Amino acid sequence: MENKILGLHHITAIAGMAKKNLDFYTKVLGLRLLKKTVNFDDPGTYHFYFGDEKGSAGTILTFFPYEGARRGSAGTGMATNIAYAVPDGSFDFWLDRFEKHNVIYNKPSEKFGEKYLTFLDPDGLKLELVIPKYQDNRKPWETDGVKAAVATKGFHGVTLTVQNKEKTAQVLTDIFGYELQEKSGNRYRYTTDAVDTANIIDLTELPNEARGVGGAGTNHHIAFRVKDEEVLMGFHGKIAVLGYNITNKIDRNYFYSLYFREPGGVLFEIATDNPGFGIDEPWDKLGSSLLLPPQYEPRRAEIEAVLPKVD
């Protein structure tokens, strides 16, 4: 791999009730619960990680579920749509499944020559299922209810909504190596050729749209993928010299991260492939127990007492 941004690493959003969030993403969407841990900055709150069998970069959706959290509102300065790739011919299955589980959805439509199906999670987070133009050969996680022939394969891309796209686009192109691929009205599609999946960022420009308000049902940040810490710190230098307020390297147990807010207001993270999700649980037991960051292990009994029951 080259010293490039390798598409999306993960996306993090905010939820309300933990059990409802967990049940929707595992039982309705059929994702794997990779990790059940806590928020580094608020150990009284879960941090759930969902993805494929081994938590491959480009499949990882994470949540901070706050019991009783106010409902947020999507708007400019945030990611507003998360798109998953699904196999051709799978929409009938998903439409039927959404009906059975009372999921709010729109009729299938098309953009940039790809069919997509929009739906909402229990907190109102907007997601899409997309049939990609090009074959997606990633192996999906399979459950009894969602077989491989129809299962999500990981991220297709994500939409960022901004009032003015120019400086956000410059970050994508000049720093991250994306290129403008297509334009349709006020929507601009940027892609990277460093990888062939999870490699799409759509910018939607809405000059008169209100700023988004964080809360349940909104995205918190999006993370871009790099190979390792050496590449990560190379990007730290590139970004810092341009005057962005970028963090020092942060150890997130399963990856190392940098954070900065791009000019349009979206919180960007850059995250490494290493060390991965197999460092503290066997692969066949991922997500089966509550794992705490080392600094919180002495407080396990206290933390377990305040976390809501989800089993």
Stockholm file with secondary structure:
# STOCKHOLM 1.0

chainA/1-311         MENKILGLHHITAIAGMAKKNLDFYTKVLGLRLLKKTVNFDDPGTYHFYFGDEKGSAGTILTFFPYEGARRGSAGTGMATNIAYAVPDGSFDFWLDRFEKHNVIYNKPSEKFGEKYLTFLDPDGLKLELVIPKYQDNRKPWETDGVKAAVATKGFHGVTLTVQNKEKTAQVLTDIFGYELQEKSGNRYRYTTDAVDTANIIDLTELPNEARGVGGAGTNHHIAFRVKDEEVLMGFHGKIAVLGYNITNKIDRNYFYSLYFREPGGVLFEIATDNPGFGIDEPWDKLGSSLLLPPQYEPRRAEIEAVLPKVD
#=GR chainA/1-311 SS CCSSCCSEEEEEEEESCHHHHHHIIIIISCCEEEEEEEETTEEEEEEEEEESTTCCTTSEEEEEECTTCCBCBCCBTEEEEEEEECCTTCHHHHHHHHHHTTCCBCCCEEETTEEEEEEECTTCCEEEEEECSSCCCCCCCCCSSSCTTTSCCSEEEEEEEESCCHHHHHIIIIITCCEEEEEETTEEEEECSSCSSSCEEEEEECTTCCBCBCSBTSEEEEEEEESSHHHHHHHHHHHHHTTCCCCCCEECSSEEEEEEECTTSCEEEEEEEEECTTSSSCGGGTTSSBCCCGGGGGGHHHHHHHSCCCC
#=GC SS_cons         CCSSCCSEEEEEEEESCHHHHHHIIIIISCCEEEEEEEETTEEEEEEEEEESTTCCTTSEEEEEECTTCCBCBCCBTEEEEEEEECCTTCHHHHHHHHHHTTCCBCCCEEETTEEEEEEECTTCCEEEEEECSSCCCCCCCCCSSSCTTTSCCSEEEEEEEESCCHHHHHIIIIITCCEEEEEETTEEEEECSSCSSSCEEEEEECTTCCBCBCSBTSEEEEEEEESSHHHHHHHHHHHHHTTCCCCCCEECSSEEEEEEECTTSCEEEEEEEEECTTSSSCGGGTTSSBCCCGGGGGGHHHHHHHSCCCC
//
